[in-house]
């Protein structure tokens, strides 16, 4: 009798969790996005070799306009590929678990992610407008981390730890102008791969 009650409670708890949290998030999504971030970051560092910003006697040497445009294209390409990886592996996991992908919880988590990301995007556009390129990498990491922390209540709670690490890394990056691509590669590449591997192992 006690075992039946325990099983019923576990079933009810599972149903409540499924209805209130987005559980289709796949660790493979994180690994895929991380690989994209790592490759893109390394490629950007290779292309900007010898042309990176530097600070000397309070003077910042900015990138030339063609390099800024090239980095923007790389960044947008990485974003599109990372979103594709995230969607593909998440849909695959939803099918495997028999869960619906488009639910009220899905809409809530997208809203929670979108608010900090859109505000961060506008802030980055302002930085680019004023040629403050050295702050872009740190700013993207900070607002992305805020988005993850903001969305944590609608998915696995582990995602907030990745968010905190991204925020810390972004804040550090603001004090190392000229090394932004390194911080960006660690944040969007290595951290995602490590986080994705942990998530996959824990919730597969």
Secondary structure by P-SEA (a helix, b strand, c coil): caaaaaaaaaaaaaaaaaacccccccaaaaaaaaaaaaaaaaaaaaaaccccccccccccccccaaaaaaaaaaaaaaaaaaaaaaaaaaaaaaaaaccccccaaaaaaaaaaaaaaaaaaaaaaaaaaaccccaaaaaaaaaaaaaaaaaccccccaaaaaaaaaaaaaaaaaacccaaaaaaaaaccaaaaaaaaaaaaacc
